[in-house]
Amino acid sequence: MEREWNEANNTVPLQIPTTHIKTIKRSTIIHEFDHTSSTEILIPQEQDDYLSDASQLLERGIQQQQAGEFVAATKSLQESLALFQAFGDLPRQAQSFNSLALVAYNSGDYKSAISYSQQCLNLVGNTSDLRLRLQALSHIGNSYRHLGNQEQAIEYLNNCLDVASSQGDKRSQVAALNNLGLVYKAQGDLQKAIALKEQSLKLVRELQDNWGEEQVLKNLGNTWYTLGDYTKAIAYYQECMKISRILKNHRNAVQVLKNLGNAFYAVGDYQQAIQYYEERLQLATKMEDNNTQEQSLRSLGVASEALGNYPNAINYYEQCLELAKAIKDSRREQQVLSSLKVACYTLGDYTKAMKYERMINKE
């Protein structure tokens, strides 16, 4: 769970909205401004038209980024940057660079994210605008992690943590601690990663931030799972699921339910694994997510086989086969047909086994 800051901070009269934690892909914790008001950027009447145009472009770029329209967002932000540069507005140049960095990061262009963030840092310096500085440090650290340069990632994220701590900014501390944990996990130092995430969990609970707590709990579960301590992984996953159910965060729930099922399967509790796979299947059906339904049915088939319940396993695999055909995934069809053939042979239903054998050869 990594996260970064994307907060607006301008001179010229501005209303700065409150921040919140927003989770996006790659488990990164991203802190963003809540850009819900069309009147956030207030322009004094005496300001030239250019400032109004540039500010509108900046706001539009931020909205496009939040909507996932990265190409359009980059265009709007680059146009706003050019106007701010033409008139020497350094604070807003820094904000434009910072917003461009976030767009690049979300697009997976980590080198550009680093470049934009470095230019932002050059403008804000070491003392002024600590909020914007914090965001830039976070973007750089997370980008270096994705590029595999873990030492640089640690340097920038530690710097980010120091700035956040000096300001008493708990939300930013949560993000920095969590993102540092991801770096140490990538390096194989899982105990260090856990220690950092535990600190992050303590802070996010002090903030009474259910969304942040949900993500940290999931990451702790993942780390313990990687260590092979399935009992601890299960404990964190179950805490995470309590919050997911309250928040009705179905997307997170289907991930954690899979992990819970796999963890119980790993410790040999196949019945409990089936319970979580079933819950995942029901949720995926409600979401009309065919891919997750297919995965859940396959997991249920495997767990049923482990219990020796081959009729149930065959039933699950046959449903899985229909979904694999529906999503036109020939590789999955082959896998399910092989599972069906083996299950039917084991059950002694050789007629069906031969039928699936012929289907495999036809493929």
Residue pairs with C-beta under 8 A, 6 or more apart in sequence:
1 23
1 27
1 28
1 29
1 178
1 179
1 181
1 182
1 215
1 216
1 218
1 219
2 26
2 27
2 28
2 29
2 30
2 142
2 145
2 175
2 178
2 179
2 182
3 21
3 22
3 23
3 28
3 29
3 30
3 31
3 138
3 174
3 175
3 178
3 179
4 28
4 29
4 30
4 31
4 102
4 105
4 135
4 138
4 139
4 142
4 175
4 179
5 19
5 30
5 31
5 32
5 131
5 134
5 135
5 138
5 139
5 172
5 175
6 30
6 31
6 32
6 33
6 62
6 65
6 98
6 99
6 102
6 135
7 16
7 19
7 31
7 32
7 33
7 131
7 132
7 135
8 14
8 16
8 17
8 33
8 35
8 40
8 41
8 62
8 95
8 99
9 16
9 91
9 94
9 95
9 129
9 131
9 132
10 41
10 91
10 92
10 95
11 91
11 92
12 43
12 44
12 47
12 51
12 89
12 91
12 92
13 42
13 43
13 44
14 40
14 41
14 42
15 37
15 39
15 40
15 41
15 42
16 33
17 33
17 34
17 35
17 36
17 37
17 40
18 34
19 31
19 32
19 33
19 34
19 171
20 31
20 32
20 34
20 171
21 29
21 30
21 31
21 171
21 174
21 175
21 209
21 211
21 212
22 30
22 31
22 32
23 29
23 30
23 211
23 215
24 30
24 106
25 106
26 146
27 182
27 215
27 219
28 142
28 179
28 182
29 174
29 175
29 178
29 179
29 212
29 215
30 102
30 175
31 135
31 138
31 171
31 172
31 175
32 66
32 102
33 62
35 59
35 62
35 63
35 66
38 59
40 59
41 55
41 58
41 59
43 51
43 52
43 55
48 87
50 83
50 86
50 87
51 83
51 87
51 89
53 83
54 79
54 80
54 83
54 84
54 89
54 92
55 80
55 92
57 76
57 77
57 79
57 80
57 83
58 76
58 77
58 80
58 92
58 95
58 96
58 99
60 76
61 73
61 74
61 75
61 76
61 77
61 80
61 96
61 99
61 103
62 73
62 77
62 99
64 70
64 72
64 73
64 76
65 73
65 77
65 99
65 102
65 103
65 106
68 106
70 103
70 106
70 107
73 99
73 103
74 100
74 103
74 104
77 96
77 99
77 100
77 103
78 100
80 92
80 96
81 93
81 96
81 97
81 100
84 92
84 93
84 96
85 93
90 123
91 123
91 129
93 123
94 120
94 123
94 124
94 129
94 132
95 132
97 116
97 117
97 119
97 120
97 123
97 136
98 116
98 117
98 120
98 132
98 135
98 136
98 139
100 112
100 116
101 112
101 113
101 114
101 116
101 117
101 120
101 135
101 136
101 139
102 113
102 135
102 139
104 110
104 112
104 113
104 116
105 113
105 139
105 142
105 143
108 146
110 143
110 144
110 146
110 147
111 143
111 147
113 139
113 140
113 143
114 139
114 140
114 143
114 144
116 139
117 135
117 136
117 137
117 139
117 140
117 143
118 136
118 140
120 132
120 135
120 136
121 133
121 136
121 137
121 140
124 132
124 133
124 136
125 133
126 133
130 163
130 166
130 167
133 163
134 160
134 163
134 164
134 167
134 169
134 172
137 156
137 157
137 159
137 160
137 163
138 156
138 157
138 160
138 172
138 175
138 176
138 179
140 152
140 156
141 152
141 153
141 154
141 155
141 156
141 157
141 159
141 160
141 176
141 179
141 183
142 153
142 157
142 179
144 150
144 152
144 153
144 156
145 153
145 179
145 182
145 183
145 186
150 183
150 186
150 187
153 183
154 180
154 183
154 184
157 176
157 179
157 180
157 183
158 176
158 180
160 172
160 175
160 176
161 173
161 176
161 177
161 180
163 172
164 170
164 172
164 173
164 175
164 176
165 173
170 203
170 206
170 207
171 207
171 209
171 212
173 200
173 203
174 200
174 203
174 204
174 207
174 209
174 212
174 216
177 196
177 197
177 199
177 200
177 203
178 196
178 197
178 200
178 215
178 216
178 219
180 196
181 192
181 193
181 194
181 196
181 197
181 200
181 219
181 223
182 193
182 219
184 190
184 192
184 193
184 196
185 193
185 223
185 226
190 223
190 226
190 227
193 223
194 220
194 223
194 224
197 216
197 219
197 220
197 223
198 220
200 216
201 213
201 216
201 217
201 220
204 212
204 213
204 216
205 213
210 243
210 246
210 247
211 247
211 249
213 243
214 240
214 243
214 244
214 247
214 249
214 252
215 252
217 236
217 237
217 239
217 240
217 243
218 236
218 237
218 240
218 252
218 255
218 256
218 259
220 236
221 233
221 234
221 235
221 236
221 237
221 240
221 256
221 259
222 233
222 259
224 230
224 232
224 233
224 236
225 233
225 259
225 262
225 263
230 263
230 264
230 266
230 267
231 267
233 259
233 263
234 260
234 263
234 264
234 267
237 256
237 259
237 260
237 263
238 260
240 252
240 256
241 253
241 256
241 257
241 260
243 249
244 250
244 252
244 253
244 256
245 253
250 283
250 286
250 287
253 280
253 283
254 280
254 283
254 284
254 287
254 289
254 292
257 276
257 277
257 279
257 280
257 283
258 276
258 277
258 280
258 295
258 296
258 299
260 276
261 273
261 274
261 276
261 277
261 280
261 299
261 303
262 273
262 299
264 270
264 272
264 273
264 276
265 273
265 299
265 302
265 303
265 306
270 303
270 304
270 306
270 307
271 307
273 299
273 303
274 300
274 303
274 304
274 307
277 296
277 299
277 300
277 303
278 296
278 300
280 292
280 296
280 299
281 293
281 296
281 297
281 300
283 292
284 292
284 293
284 296
285 293
290 323
290 326
290 327
291 327
293 323
294 320
294 323
294 324
294 327
294 329
294 332
297 316
297 317
297 319
297 320
297 323
298 316
298 317
298 320
298 335
298 336
298 339
300 312
300 313
300 316
301 313
301 314
301 316
301 317
301 320
301 339
301 343
302 313
302 339
304 310
304 312
304 313
304 316
305 313
305 343
305 346
310 343
310 346
310 347
311 347
313 339
313 343
314 340
314 343
314 344
314 347
314 349
314 352
317 336
317 339
317 340
317 343
318 340
320 332
320 336
321 333
321 336
321 337
321 340
324 332
324 333
324 336
325 333
330 363
333 363
334 360
334 363
337 356
337 359
337 360
337 363
338 360
340 352
340 356
341 353
341 356
341 357
341 360
344 350
344 352
344 353
344 356
345 353
